[in-house]
């Protein structure tokens, strides 16, 4: 079925006991040794780094993005699997998807239970990811976990410790894996991919600020004062805040800060319904609504827009294009 390159980045799937807790310290070959291979699949391993995913930086993620593109420059490669920690997998997968222009699949997977754990989920997830990478095309970047296939866009970690850890709360399941087969239930719709960004010496700061009862602009303004070039405002409901925060957003946008608007609600889109500090007012002063993307992926979209453009208007336009995926088809692929 194919030649698959596994890019190893650490996470629980590569974690072992350290005396007081688990941490990633196994390399990719050790991780691969735990899993059976699908029939007729050959594997090559790239050991990129081995860290717990909460420690990942933008530099790590851009290195991963560039490595994916370098691997796919080889026409003999049939697909890529990325082993990754679950805490920030949704962010890295979405970053790669935003810039993915190749029909070959890039499949992210990981584990909720460490290496060597009885009934550990890593080997099964890795087998499923290899099978998916070898047998699918034209679907963008995917996430394989617990026998399910998810599109990178919109998929988030929904369970802190349960094995079936990922889902897109706003969309139907993309596919299922069982009995050595991958069955796709629909085709994900994606915007035009962004060009591969350069690796600037100084990476842009992008912060997230959540609204809540008694929320004021203090933390938002602190992010601006700290030099944030982009801010994700996590509103309540369909993307709402207060008139005072609207004023802070207006001032930040006037200073060239790219502001994205998402919601702390698990499912559903940001929608312009309410005024008096709601999404109607926030969008009117320049905040870009991010549809069904939640905070972590909205931040990645802001980061990509900042790296792709050099003027406030161009960045806002790039962000709007990145978050405005067409309505997905429900026709089986």
C-alpha positions in Angstrom: 0.0 0.0 0.0 2.8 2.4 0.5 5.9 4.0 2.0 5.0 6.1 5.0 7.2 8.5 6.9 6.6 8.8 10.6 7.6 12.1 12.2 8.0 11.7 15.9 7.6 14.7 18.2 7.0 13.2 21.6 3.9 13.2 23.7 2.2 10.5 25.8 2.8 8.0 23.1 6.5 8.4 23.7 6.3 8.9 27.5 7.8 6.8 30.3 7.7 7.0 34.1 10.2 9.6 35.4 9.9 8.9 39.1 7.2 11.4 39.9 5.2 11.4 36.6 5.3 10.6 32.9 7.3 12.6 30.3 8.2 12.1 26.7 11.7 10.6 26.3 11.4 7.8 23.7 12.5 8.3 20.2 10.5 7.5 17.1 12.0 4.0 16.5 11.1 3.0 20.1 7.5 4.2 19.5 7.3 2.4 16.2 8.5 -0.8 17.8 5.3 -0.9 19.9 3.0 -1.1 17.0 2.1 -3.7 14.3 2.4 -2.5 10.7 -0.5 -2.7 8.2 0.2 -5.2 5.4 2.4 -3.9 2.6 3.3 -0.7 4.5 6.9 0.2 4.9 7.9 2.9 7.5 10.7 5.4 7.8 11.2 7.4 11.0 12.2 11.1 11.4 13.0 11.9 15.0 12.2 15.6 15.1 12.0 16.1 18.8 10.6 14.4 21.9 8.8 16.8 24.3 5.5 16.9 26.2 3.2 18.9 23.9 2.3 21.7 26.4 6.0 22.7 26.0 5.8 23.1 22.2 6.6 26.6 20.9 5.7 28.3 17.6 9.3 27.5 16.5 8.7 23.8 17.1 5.5 23.9 15.2 7.0 25.8 12.2 9.8 23.3 12.2 7.3 20.5 12.0 5.4 22.2 9.2 8.6 22.7 7.2 9.6 19.0 7.8 6.3 17.8 6.5 6.9 19.8 3.3 10.5 18.5 3.0 9.3 14.9 3.3 6.6 15.4 0.7 9.1 16.8 -1.7 10.1 13.1 -2.2 7.6 11.7 -4.8 8.2 8.2 -3.5 6.6 9.0 -0.2 3.0 7.9 0.0 1.9 9.6 3.2 3.0 10.9 6.6 2.1 10.1 10.1 2.9 12.5 12.9 3.1 11.2 16.5 2.2 14.1 18.8 1.2 14.9 22.3 -2.6 15.2 22.7 -2.6 18.5 24.6 -1.7 20.7 21.6 -2.2 18.2 18.8 -5.2 20.2 17.5 -3.1 23.3 17.0 -0.2 21.6 15.2 -2.5 19.6 13.0 -4.4 22.7 12.0 -1.2 24.6 11.2 -0.1 21.9 8.9 -3.6 21.7 7.3 -3.7 25.5 6.6 -0.5 25.1 4.5 -1.1 21.6 3.1 -1.4 21.6 -0.7 -0.5 18.0 -1.5 -3.1 15.2 -2.1 -1.1 12.8 0.1 -2.5 12.5 3.6 -0.7 13.7 6.7 -2.2 11.9 9.7 -1.7 13.0 13.3 -2.1 10.5 16.2 -0.9 10.0 19.8 -2.0 8.3 22.9 -3.8 8.9 26.2 -1.9 6.1 28.0 2.0 6.0 28.2 4.3 3.5 26.5 4.2 0.1 28.0 0.9 0.6 29.9 -1.4 -2.3 30.0 -4.2 -1.8 27.5 -2.3 1.1 26.1 -3.9 2.9 23.1 -0.8 4.1 21.4 -0.1 1.0 19.3 -3.6 0.7 18.0 -3.8 4.4 17.2 -0.5 4.2 15.3 -1.6 1.3 13.3 -4.8 3.1 12.3 -2.9 6.2 11.4 -0.5 4.3 9.2 -3.4 2.5 7.5 -5.2 5.9 6.9 -2.0 7.6 5.6 -1.5 4.7 3.2 -5.1 4.4 1.8 -6.5 8.0 1.7 -5.9 10.9 -0.7 -7.2 14.4 -1.1 -8.6 14.9 2.5 -6.0 17.3 3.9 -4.6 16.7 7.3 -6.3 14.2 9.5 -6.4 13.1 13.1 -6.8 9.3 13.9 -7.8 8.4 17.4 -9.7 5.5 19.0 -10.8 4.1 15.6 -12.1 7.4 14.3 -10.9 9.7 11.6 -11.3 13.5 12.0 -10.5 16.4 9.8 -7.8 18.6 11.4 -10.0 21.7 11.0 -12.4 22.0 13.9 -11.2 18.9 15.7 -10.3 19.5 19.4 -9.4 17.5 22.4 -12.8 16.9 24.1 -11.8 14.4 26.9 -8.9 15.0 29.3 -8.1 11.3 30.0 -10.7 9.1 28.1 -9.3 7.2 25.2 -11.8 8.6 22.6 -10.3 12.0 23.2 -10.9 14.0 20.0 -14.0 15.3 18.1 -15.3 18.2 16.1 -18.3 19.2 18.3 -19.8 21.2 15.4 -19.6 18.6 12.6 -20.3 15.0 11.9 -17.6 12.3 12.1 -15.3 12.2 9.1 -14.6 8.5 9.0 -14.1 5.2 10.9 -11.5 2.5 11.0 -12.2 -1.2 11.6 -11.2 -4.7 10.3 -8.3 -3.3 8.4 -10.4 -0.8 6.4 -10.8 3.0 6.5 -14.4 4.1 5.7 -14.9 7.8 5.0 -18.3 9.2 5.7 -18.0 12.6 4.2 -15.4 14.9 2.4 -13.9 17.8 4.4 -14.1 21.1 2.7 -11.0 23.3 3.0 -10.0 26.8 1.8 -7.1 27.3 -0.5 -3.9 26.5 1.3 -1.6 29.2 2.4 2.0 29.4 1.1 4.7 27.9 3.3 5.8 30.7 5.7 9.3 31.8 6.3 10.9 31.3 9.7 11.5 34.9 10.9 14.1 35.6 13.6 11.4 37.2 15.8 8.2 35.2 15.8 4.9 37.2 16.4 3.3 37.0 19.8 -0.3 35.9 19.7 -2.3 35.8 23.0 -5.7 34.5 24.0 -8.0 36.3 26.4 -11.3 34.9 27.7 -14.4 36.9 28.7 -16.4 36.0 31.8 -18.8 37.7 34.3 -17.0 40.8 35.6 -14.6 40.6 32.7 -12.9 43.9 31.9 -10.2 44.9 29.3 -7.3 44.6 31.7 -5.9 41.4 30.4 -6.7 42.3 26.8 -4.8 45.6 27.1 -2.0 43.8 28.9 -1.5 41.6 25.9 -1.4 44.6 23.6 1.2 46.2 26.0 3.2 43.0 26.0 3.6 43.4 22.2 1.0 41.0 20.9 0.6 41.3 17.2 -2.5 39.1 17.4 -5.1 38.4 20.0 -7.9 35.8 20.2 -10.8 37.0 22.2 -12.8 34.1 23.6 -16.2 35.4 24.0 -19.3 34.1 25.7 -22.3 32.6 23.9 -22.1 33.3 20.2 -19.1 35.6 20.6 -20.1 38.3 23.1 -18.3 40.6 25.6 -18.9 44.1 26.9 -18.9 47.7 25.5 -15.6 48.3 27.4 -13.9 45.3 25.6 -15.3 46.5 22.3 -13.5 49.8 22.9 -10.3 48.0 23.7 -10.6 45.9 20.5 -11.2 49.0 18.5 -8.1 50.7 19.8 -6.0 47.5 19.3 -7.2 47.1 15.7 -6.4 50.8 15.0 -2.9 50.1 16.2 -2.5 47.2 13.8 -3.2 44.3 16.1 -5.1 41.4 14.4 -8.0 40.4 16.6 -9.9 37.1 16.1 -13.2 36.4 17.9 -14.2 32.9 19.0 -16.4 31.5 21.8 -15.9 29.5 24.9 -19.0 27.4 24.0 -18.1 23.9 22.9 -20.1 23.8 19.6 -21.6 26.1 17.1 -20.4 29.2 15.2 -19.6 32.7 16.3 -22.7 34.7 15.1 -23.5 38.4 15.0 -26.7 38.5 17.1 -26.2 40.8 20.0 -25.1 44.4 20.4 -24.2 46.2 23.7 -20.8 44.6 23.6 -21.8 41.5 21.6 -20.5 40.0 18.4 -22.3 42.7 16.3 -20.2 45.4 17.9 -17.0 43.4 18.1 -17.1 42.6 14.4 -18.0 46.2 13.5 -14.8 47.5 15.1 -12.6 44.9 13.3 -12.6 41.6 15.2 -12.6 38.7 12.7 -15.1 36.0 13.6 -13.7 32.5 13.4 -16.8 30.4 12.7 -16.6 27.1 14.5 -12.9 27.3 15.2 -12.1 27.3 18.9 -9.4 29.2 20.7 -6.3 27.1 20.0 -7.0 26.8 16.3 -8.2 30.4 16.0 -4.8 31.3 17.4 -3.0 29.2 14.8 -5.1 31.0 12.1 -4.0 34.4 13.4 -0.4 33.2 13.5 -0.5 32.0 9.9 -2.1 35.3 8.8 0.6 37.3 10.5 3.3 35.2 8.9 1.6 35.4 5.4 1.1 39.2 5.2 2.8 42.4 6.3 -0.1 45.0 6.4 -3.1 45.0 8.8 -5.6 44.8 6.0 -3.8 42.0 4.2 -3.5 40.1 7.5 -7.2 40.5 8.2 -8.1 39.4 4.7 -5.8 36.3 5.0 -7.4 35.5 8.4 -10.9 35.7 7.0 -10.0 33.4 4.1 -8.3 30.9 6.5 -11.3 30.6 8.8 -14.0 30.7 6.2 -14.1 27.0 5.1 -17.0 26.1 2.9 -19.9 24.1 4.4 -18.7 20.5 4.4 -20.3 17.9 2.2 -22.2 15.1 3.8 -21.8 12.9 0.7 -19.5 9.9 1.4 -16.0 10.3 -0.1 
